[in-house]
Amino acid sequence: MFRINRRRLLRSSIALATLETVMCSPALARSLPLAARRKVPGAQGQIEIIDDHLGVPHIRAASKADAFFGQGYVVARDHLFAIDLDYRRRTSRLAESFGAPFADHDEASHLLRYRGDLEAELAALGEETRSCLEAYVAGVNARIAECEADPTLLPPEYGILKLRPLHWDARQLMAGRDIAVGNLEEKIRRAALAHAGRLDLDAICAPLRPPAPFTPAPGHDLAAISPEDLGILHKAAKGLPFGSLVDEAGRRTDNANAGSNAWTLAGSHTASGRPILANDPHIGIGGFAPRHVAHLSAPGLDLIGAGAPGLPGIMQGHTDRFAFGRTNFHIDQEDVFILTLNPADPEQYRHNGGWRNFDKMDDSIAIAGASPRQITLRASVHGPVTLHDPARNRAVAIASVHLGKGGSTMGSMVAINLAQDWDSLIRAFAHHPPPTNLHYADTSGNTGWHAIGYAPERKGHNGLLPVPGDGAFDWQNIRAVKDMPSILNPEAGWFASANQDNVPEGYTGPMAHSFSAPFRYHRIESVLPAKPRQTIADSVALQHDIHSEPALRLLALLPAQAEGDAGLALAMLRDWDGSIAGDKGAPALYEMLVSAVQHHLLETLVPDSLRKLVPLVDSEALLTLLEQPDPRLGPDPATVRARMLDQTLGEAWQAARKTMGDDPSSWRWDRLHKVSITHPLAAIPAIDRAFPPIDSAGTGGDTSTVMARWYRPGGSFHVAGGASYLMVVDVGGWDNSVFLNLPGQSADPRSPHRKDLYAPWIAGQMQPLLFSTEAVNRHAAARTVLSAT
């Protein structure tokens, strides 16, 4: 029998009446732009969207689900092609649009799809989280329906490529899974070094942080392991074939630098007496914008910050109760298992002393202009089979926490966004697989840190190398969030994470050994306690800090004098303070010196035959080797070091002259360290014309500064990644919070917000993150009202 929930109906009626009062009051009507009214399918009620002067949409709805509907709608409005392209990738539908070169990517995504009960996956999120996730998808589809009715609303890519956007399905999103292929490649790379008897070289390229022993499984044939063991994943890992591929060293560099800075200050350490939370996620820079800022308001929800386009919810931001930020905690969430096939039946593999059948299914990939590709997919108890080689009685399977039950990220941020306090946040963390340092600060003055993410508990190994899949090394469990390390209201009154090894002493749970060099954290921990009462402006300044610990350490090793070009280089660097300023020549010379030293160390330490396995020198390993020269440099390491520094000083000077001209007074780091935003499909001439590059300026900073803006060794010095989104939150004084989002809120070249934040980002001029109704209304630039059809 159908029953009316009178209390819920009353709350909904009050909420709707309140919304209508706010939206329709005479005062508001005078202060806000005239509304554009749109009928859209899927909304439960009326939704108001106020776009402020920076293009940030402020969504006001009568229900939480409608607020997330509004987020899906505005993300599709501002970033439709980017999220549509990613949806095609997730759902294995690239080749049907772009042809045979994309079939490998579709086969890879087919292999990684979750094939369990999708209804159960959605139900496990809980009713409220599920309804908000499905509403977000409906909002995306509502905007797509608008564009179908009026194709002039479509971004230019669709006309050029003769495409139409795909309608989304929440179940398909939950089924599409991503894994860290780079992590699997690292295990295979180490296996090759182990076979060559040179695992010592791994400490040059990717030193383990924290240290851990390499323990190959007894009798395991490391010689047979190669990148081809990853099969279609290896082929697809180089990126979509639109005309630009990332080289191996570049991918490894991006993986090493992807992270973030975050710090949280208790009110006892701030001038206002309120907590401050600062966060700047470090992601690749140069293609599609990785963040979109939005404000979602409804009864029981008031949420603002940056989300990843296409992922429901806000990743870094604040509610009306608490602020939250995130950095990478580093958990090793994947493994490579080598299986032995049954010689009498290659559809079986050895496991726990017997033969076990693969799960097997046939499928096909639609390809534009060609016949479908027929594929056979297999899985072992560990996960998808990437290689099946009956001729050698051998197969390879991979395991990842993201491929199992609850492994989708699609509801993770929504669950966190709906939390009300620290305790409900901890419950929401159970839906969050990615490894994360979660920073927290609330209006009651509490501050907290929690490591979250799915951590596999291994048997018999630490995950650094591939292992046999015979059952002796299988995963045992996933560690519960309650058993992960955390801190609430630390005595110090502040804490920070910058991808350094921040595993608390005594914690013995599963983790990774890929934490970053601690340079950024060292700078943060020297600055924050130095001033007893910090301000928002202080955190903004720290986010843009260009002090370089590696530069100062390298300067301390340079000779007192040198001749020729080396002497000229030494004279420029001698009076330099080690700050990676964009408008100075010394930082550019320093970066060239580091490149030259990298090259010489690789030539000295790594045989040519192993150079592909050790393509670069870790920044901390480089400094340690120069500060403490050892026999790896030769029988007289100190002399070798001195000769190397003298030679590389000269080479750096020559490179600087070649790159920047003969007049050292005109040299500037920002002439080389350019910030260029280009369309990922710019190799298509019509796309390139429709989307002119945004590339008028350069910047300071580098890989190791708090203002992290890295480049790829051996290539150009152009910025390849860094903090494209920055925020500093005044917890409780919300309108004092500030942000930046490179290059702007929209990806459409017809929008004034495609690049309006590029120049402020270059200059470090943070913008107001408007939150209160009054502040938003004062800066309203456009107004849209959505209502159900």
N, C-alpha and C positions, 0 to 999 in steps of 0.2 A: 504493500500500500504506500502511496506517495504521501510523505509528510513534509509540511512546511517548517523549516527551522526558523522560528520567529525571531530569535536573537540575531541570527546571521542576517535575516532579511532587514531587521531594524538597523543593524550596523551598516549594511550596504545602502540603505535609504538615506541614512545620515551622511554617509560619505559622499553619495551622489549629490545630495543637496548642498553640502559644503563646497564641492567642486564647482557646481553650477553658480553658487554665490560668488566664488572667487573669479570664475571665468566671465561672469556676466554683470558684475557690479559696475555702476556708472563710472566710478573712479578709475577702475581698471580699463574700462572701454576707452576712456580719454587718454590713458597713459600708454596703451599698447597699440601696435599697428593693427589695421583692419585685418580680420582673419580671412585666410583662404580656407574654404570649407570643402572637405573631400569625403565622399562616401567610399568606405573600404570594407571588403569582406573580412570577417573573422574577429573584429573587435566586439567586446561585450557591451561597451558603453561609449560615451564621448571621451575623447582624448585630446588634450590641448598640447601643442608643441610650440614653445617660445624659443626662437633662435636668437642668441645674443650677438653682440657686435663681432665676436670672434668665430661665429658659426657653431657654437656649442648649443645643442638642443636641450631644452629643459622640458621634460615630459610630465604632464600632470594628468592623472587618471583616477578613476573611482575604485580601481582594484589593482592589486599587485600584478596580476596577470596582464591587465591592459597596459600597465607601465612597461612591462617587458615587451609587449606587442609594439608599443611605441619605439622601444629601442631597436627592435628588428627592422621596423619601418625606416627609421632615420639612418641606420647603418646601410641599408640597401639604397637609400636615397643618395648617400655620400660616397659609398664604396661598392656599388653593385658589381662591377666587372671583377674586381679582385675577389670578392667572396663567392661569386658565381664560378670563377675559375677554380677556386679551392674546393668548392662543392663537387665540381666535375672530377677533380682529382680524387677526392674522398670516395666518390661513388663509382669510380672506374669508367668514366664517360669522357675522357679526353680524346681518345682516338676517334670516336664517332663524330667529333667536331673538327679535329685538326689533322686526322689521318694517321698513317702507319707509323711515323716516327714516335708517336705517343703510346703505342701499344704496350711497350715494356712497362711504362708507368702504370697503365691500367692493370696489367698482369700483376705487378707488385702490390697494388692496392687491393686487388682481388685476393691475393694470398694472405693479406693482413686483416681482412674483414672478420668481424665477430660473427660467428654462425650459430650462436646459442639463442636463447629465448629473449627476443628484443622487448616483448611486453614485460617480461620479468625485470629486465634492465631498467626500463622506465619506471616500473612500479617501485623498485628498490630506492629510487630517489625520494620517495614520499610524495603525497598528493600535491602539496603546495609547490615544491620545486618542479615537479613534472608539469603542472599547469603553466608555470611561468616559462619553462623551456618550450613547450608547445606553442605558447602565445608568441614568443620571440620568432619562432619559425613562421607562424601565421602572419606576423608583421612583415617579415621579409617577403612572403608571398603576396601580401596586399600591395606592396610597392611594385612588385613584378607585374601584378594585374593592372595597375595604373599605367605602367609603361607599355603593356600590350594594348591597352585602349588608346594610348597616345604615344606612338613610337618616338616622337620628338623628345620625350623625357629620357629615353635611353642614352647612356653614355656613348661617346663616339665610337668606341671599339666595336660595338655591335653592328653598326652600319658598315664599317670597314671590313670586318671579318664575316659579314653576312650571317650572324648568329642571333639567336634569341635566348634570353636567360632561362634557366631551368627552374621549375617550381621545386621547393624544398619539401623534404619529408623527415620528420624527427627521428623515425626509426632508421632511415638510411644514414643519418648523421651519427646515431649511436653505434651503428654497425661499422662505420669507417674508422679505422684506428691508425695511429701513427706510432712509430718506435724510433729510438735513437740509433739509426744505422751506423752513425759515426762511432758509437760505443762498441758495436759489434766489430767494426773494422779495426779498432784499436786492439781488441783481443787477438784478432788474426794477425795483425802486424807484430805483436809481441811473440806470437807463436813462431813466425818466420825468424825473428831475431833469436829466439831460443834454439831453433834448429841450426842456425848459423853459429851458435855458441857465443852470441854477443848480446845477451840481454842487458849487459852493463850499459850498452848504448841507449837503452830506453831512458835512463836517467838524464841524458843530454836533451832528448826531445820532449819527454813527458814524465818528469820525475813524479814519483808517487807521493801524494800528500793526503793523509799521513803515510809514512813508510809502511811497506808490507812485503812479505817474502813471496818470491815466485816459486810456486810448487807444482811443476808439471805432473800430471797423473802418471804413475809408474807404468812403463811400457807403452805409453801413448805415442802414436806416430805423428810427431809434429811436422815432419817433412811433407806429409800429404796435405797439410792445411794451406789454403791460399785464398785470396780475395774472391776467386770464382766459387768458393763454397757458399757464398751468399747468393749465388744464382741471380735471379731477376732483380733482387734488391740491390746487388752491386751495380748492375747495369743502370738501374733507375736512380741511383744515389747522386748522380752528377747534375741533376736539375733538369727542368723541362727544356726540350730542344727548340727554343725560340731564337737561337742564334748566339747565346752566350752561355758557356759552361764554366763552372768554377773548378780550378785546378785542385789537386789533392792537397797541396800545402795550404792553399787558401781555405779549403774546407776545415782542415785541422786547426788553422789559426782562428777561424770564426768559432769553432767549437770551444777552443780554449778561452776565448774572450767573452763569449755569451755568458752573462751573469747579471750583475746589478750592484748598486750601492743602496743601503737603507740604514737609517739610524733613528732611534727613538729616545727622546729626552723626557724625563719626568718633570712635573711642574716645579719641583725643587731646584731644577737646573735651568729654568727659563725666566726671562724678564717679566713675562705676563703671569707666571704662576700656573699656566696651563701647559699640558704636554705638547710637544712638537714631534711630528713624524715626517721624515723626509725619505723620498724614494726616487730612484732614477734607473729604470730597467735598461740594460744594455742589450741591444738587438742589432741585427744587420741594418745598415743604412744605405739607401741608394735606389730601392725599387718601390714597391707598394708600401704605403705607410703602415707600420705595425700596430698603431694605436688609434682609437677614436674615442673622444671624450663625450660623455652624455650624463644627464641628470634625470633620475627616475623618481617621481613622487606619487604616492598613493597612501591611503590610510594604512598606517603600520609600516610604511617604507618611505625613506627619504635618503637617496643614494646618489653620489656623484663621483666621477673619476674616469679613468681610461680603461677601455676594454679592447680586446683583440677583435678586429672586424670579423664577424662570422661566428664568434664564440659568445653565447649569451652571458650577460652580466658584466660586472666591473672588476678588473684585476687589481688596480691600485686606486685607492680613493678613500671616501669616508661616507658614513651614514650620519644621521643626526645624533647618534649615540657614540660612535667610535670611528677611528681612522685605522686603515690597514694598508700595509705595503708588503713587498715580497722580493726575495732574491733567490738564486739557485742554491739549494742546500747540498746537492751532489749525493745522489743515491745511485748505485749501480743496479739498474733495473732490467738488464738484458743478459743473456748467456748464449753461447754457441755449444751445441751438443753434437758430437760425432757418433753416428749410428753404424752398426754392423748389420748388413742385410743377410737374410737367409739365402744361401746359395741355391737351395731348392725352390725358393719362392721369394722373389725380390719385393713382394708386397708385404713382407714381414721383416721386423727388425728385432735384434736381441734386446731383451729387457727383463731384469730381475731373474735371470737364469733360464728364461724360455723365449719363445718367439711370439711376437705380438703383431697383429695386423695394423697397418696404417689406416686412419680414416681417409677415405678417398672420395673425390667427387670430380665430375667433368663440368666444364663451364665454357663460355665463349666470350669474346670481346668484339664488339661492333667496331668496324673501322670504316671511316668515310672513304668512298671510292674503291673499296677492296672487300674481299670476302672476310667474314669473321675469322678471328684467330681462335682455334680450338685449344683449350688448355686443360691440364689435369692437375688438380690440387691435392696435396697430401698433408697430413698432420700426424705427428706422434703425440705421446703423452706430454711432451715438452712444449709443443707448439708447431707452427707451420714448418714444412719441409722445404728448404731452399735449394737443395741438391739431391737428386736421386740418380745414383750411378751403379746400376746392376753389374756392369762390366768389372767394377772393382769391389763389389759387395759393400758398397759404402753409401751413406746418405748423411745429410746435415740438417739438423732442426734447430730452430731458435726459440728461446723463451723470452717473454717480456710481460711485465705486469700489466701493460696496456692492452694485451690481447685476450685477457681473461675476463671473468665476471667483474663488473664494476670498473673496468679499465678505461671506459670512455671519459673524456674531459668535458663533455658537452653540458653536464649539469653541475660541474664542480664549483664554478664561480657563483651560479645562482644560489646554491645551497649556502655558501659563505655570505652572500649579499643579504639573505633573508634572516641571518642570525641577529640576535638582539644584544648579546653580551659575550663575555669570554667563555662561559660554560656552553652556551649554545653554539658558539664557533667551534669548539672542540668536537662537538657532535657532528657538525657539518664537515669537518676535515675528513671524515670517513669516506666522503664522496670525491676526494681530491687525490688522484694518483700521482701527478707530477711532483718531483722533489723540490721542496720550497722551504725557505725561512719565512715564516709569517710574522710580521711585525704588527703590534696592536697598541692602541692608546685610546682611552675612553674619557668621557666627560666627568667621570667620578675620580679621575686622576690616576687610574690604573694603567700600567704599561706591561706588555708581555711579548715574549718570543716563543714560538713553537716550531719545531721541525716537523714537517708533514710530508706525506707522499708514501707510496706503497714500497716497502722494503722487503725483498725476498730473503728468507732465511735459507741459506745453502747448506748442503751436507758435503763435507769432505773437501771443500775448496773455497777460495775467496773471490772467485769470479774474474781474476786477472787474465786467465788463459782459457781457450776452448777445452772442454772436458768430454770424456766418453759419455754416451747416452745410454749406458747399460743398466742404469738404475742406482749405481753407487754414488752419483753426484747430483741427483735430482733435488729440486727445491722441496722444502719441507712445509713452508708456511709463508704467510705475509704478516709482518709484524704489525700489531695493533697500534693505532695512533696514540692511545694512552701510554704506550711504552716508549714513545719517541721522546727525545729530550725537549725540555721546555723551561721557561723561567717566567714567573709572574712577580712584578714589582722588585726587580733586582736592587740590592743594597747600593750599588754604585750610582743608581739614578739614571743611567744611560746604557745603551748597548748598540752595537752596529754589526752589520754583516756586509761583507764585500767579497764574497766567494772564497774567503780564506778558510783554512781548516778551523772551524768553530765547534767541533765536536767536544762536548764537555768532558773533562777528565773523568775517567771511570766508566764512561758509556761504552758498552761492548756490543751493541747491536749492529745489524748490517748497515753498511754505508758504502761510499765509493772512495777511491784513492785519487780523485782527479780534482781536488780543490785547487784554486788558483794561487799564484804567487801572492804574498800578503802585502804588496806595496801599497795598494789603495787603503787597506785597513790600517796599516801603520800610520799613514797620514791622518786618517779620520780619528784614530785613538790619540794622536798627539794634539789635535785641534779641539775636540769637544770638551775635554776637561780643563783646557787652558783658560777658558772664560767661564766664571761661575754662573752667570745668568745669560743664556743664549737667547737670540732673537730669531725671528723668521729670516731677516736679512743675513744673519750669520750662517744659517743653513744654506741659503741661496749661494752665498759666497763659497761655502765649502763644496757645494755641488759643482762649482766652476773653478775649483782649485787646480792649479797647473804645476804644483810642486812635484818634482820627480826624484824619488829616492834612488832609482837606478842611475840617473844622470849624475847625482852627487857622488855616488859610489864609484862610478867610472872615472869621473874627474879626479878623484883622489888617487887613482892609479896612474895617471898620465905622467910622463917624465917632466923633470924640471926645465929641460930645454931640448930643442931639436933643431935640425937644419932644414932649409929648403921649404917645400910645401908643408911638411910636417910641422915646421916651426911657425909658419903662418897660421895653420890650424890651431896650434897650441896657444898662440897669442890671442886668438878670438875666444877660445874656450876658457882661458885662465881667469878672466874677470867675470865670467858668466855665473849666475846664481842657481842654475839648475832648473829654472822654471821654463816650461815648454810653451812660451808665449808665441802667439801667431805672428806678431809684428817684429820679431827679432830674427837675426840671421844665425846666431849661435845654436838655437834649437834645431834648425835645419841641418847644420853641420854635424851636430851630435847624432841625429837620426841616421845620417849617412855613415858616420863612424860606427854606429852599432851594426848597420848592415854589413860594412866591411869586416868587422870583427866576427860577425856571424859566419860570413863566407870563409874566412881563414880557419876558424875553429872546425867547421865542417870538413874542410880539406885536410886538416891535421888529424882529426879524431875518427872520421868515418870513412871506411873504404868505399871506393866508387861503387862496388857491387851492392852496397847496403844503403846508398844515398836515398833511394826511394822510400826506404823504411824509416830513415832519420832525416827528413828534409829540412829541419830547422833546429835551432838551439833555443831551449827555454830561457827566458830572460833571467830568472834567478840562478839557473845552472850556469849561465854565461858569466855572471858576476862572481859566483862562488869559485869558479875555475880560475878566473883572473886574479882574485884576491888570495887564493890559496893554490898557486900553481903546483901541479903534481906530475909524476912521471908520465902521465898520459900525454903531456906536451913534449916529452923527450927526456934525455938524461940530465939536461940542465934546464929545468922548466922555467926558472926565473929569467934566464937569458932569452929563451924562446918568447916568453911573454913580452919582455922589453922590446925585442925586435919586431914582434907582431904589432904592438901599439904604435911604434914609430912608423911602420909601413902603412898601417891602416889610417893613421892621421893624414899622411900624404895622399892616400887614395881618396879619403873623404873630401879633402880640399879640392882635388881634381874633379871629383864628381859634382861638388857644389858649383864650381866654376862652369862646368859643362851644362849644368841644369839651370843655373840662375844668373850666369854672366860673369864677366871679369871684375865687376865692381862689388866687393864684399859689403860695402855700405848699403847696397840696394837689396841684399838678400833678406828674405822673409820666409818663415816656416809656412805661413798660410798661403803663400803662392804655390806651394807644393801640396799642402794638406787640404785639398779642395773638398767641399761638400757638394756632391753632385747627385741630384735626384732625377733619375730617368725611368721611363716606362719599361718594365721588364720585357715588353714586346717591341722595343724600339728598333730592333733589327728589321722590322717590317716598315718600309719607308712611309706609308700612309699613317701608321701609328706615330712614328717619329715626328711627322709634320703636325699632327693633331695635338701632340703632347710635348711641347717644347721643353727641353731639359731645364731644371731649376739648378743653376750651377754658378751663380755670380760671385760666390765668396768662398773663402777658406777659413780655417780655424786653428786655434792652438790645441794643446793637449795631445796625448798619445795613449798607447795601450796601458801604461802604468800609472797615469795621473788619475786623481779622483774624477776629474772631468774626462772620462774615458772616451777617447775617440781613436779607435785603432785602425791600422792599415795592414795590408798583407805583405809580409817580407818577400823581397825579390820582385815585386811588381811596382806599380806606381805608389806614391805616397797618399793617394786619395783616401778619404775616410771610407772605411768599409763597414764600420759599426760603432755603436756607442749608445749614449743616453738620448734617444730620440724623444722620449717623454720624460719630463721631470715634474715633480710636485713637492711642495712643502706645505704641510697642513698644520694650522693652528687649531688644536683640538678644543672645540667649544666656542672659539672665536672664528667660526667657519669662514666668514667673508674676508678674513685676513689671509686666507690660503691662496697660494699662487701655483701656476703651472706653465709648462710649455709643451707643444706637441708639433714636432717637425713632420712635414713642412706646413701643414694646415689641416683643417677638419675635413676637407673634401678632396676626392681624387678626380673630380670632373674639371676639365680645363675651362669650362664656361662659368665656373663658380669663383667668386672673389676670395674664397677661403681655400683655394688650392695651394697657395704659397704665401699667405699673409703672415704666417708665423715663422717663415724661413729667416728673415732678417733679425727678428727678435731672438730667435734661437742662436744665431751666430753671435749676437751681441750679449747673450745671457740676460736679456731683459724679460724677466718673468711677468706673466700676465695674471690678472685676478681670476680665481676659480670661484665664480659667483654662485652663491648658494641660497641666501634668503630670498623670499618672494619679492621683497622691496628692491633688493639689489638687482635681481634678474629683470624686474619690470623696468627699472631705470635704464638698462642697457639693451632692451629688446629691440631687435632689428627686423624680425619677421614673426608672423604668428599663423599657425595652421591648426585647424580643428578637424579631427577625424571622427567619423561616426559610422556605426554599422549600416550596411545597406539594407 
